[in-house]
Amino acid sequence: MVEKDTHLDVGRIINRLKRIEGQIRGVSSMLVEGRRCDEIITQLSAVNAAITGTAREILYSHIEHCVNEIKDTKDNAHVVEDLKRAVESFGKLK
């Protein structure tokens, strides 16, 4: 069974993802309408920024969680490795 991350503000993240879904649908509509490429690229850039912002919010929450977990445990190696993986994944977004 997968462990849930209870430290995340799931409602807030879901709302951000729903807005991103709407933005993606808007880009699809722009393509169907034959809108100009520069307009489409602008909207895709906004989608990218929204995704990065959402990932950043999750990462910040994860960092807070890991720092608190380090305080509460003697075996910090697994917490540090988990945090490194999260930061590395975030870096791949760009």
Secondary structure, 3 states (H helix, E strand, C coil): CCCCCCCCCHHHHHHHHHHHHHHHHHHHHHHHHCCCHHHHHHHHHHHHHHHHHHHHHHHHHHHHHHHHHHHHCCCCHHHHHHHHHHHHHHHCCC
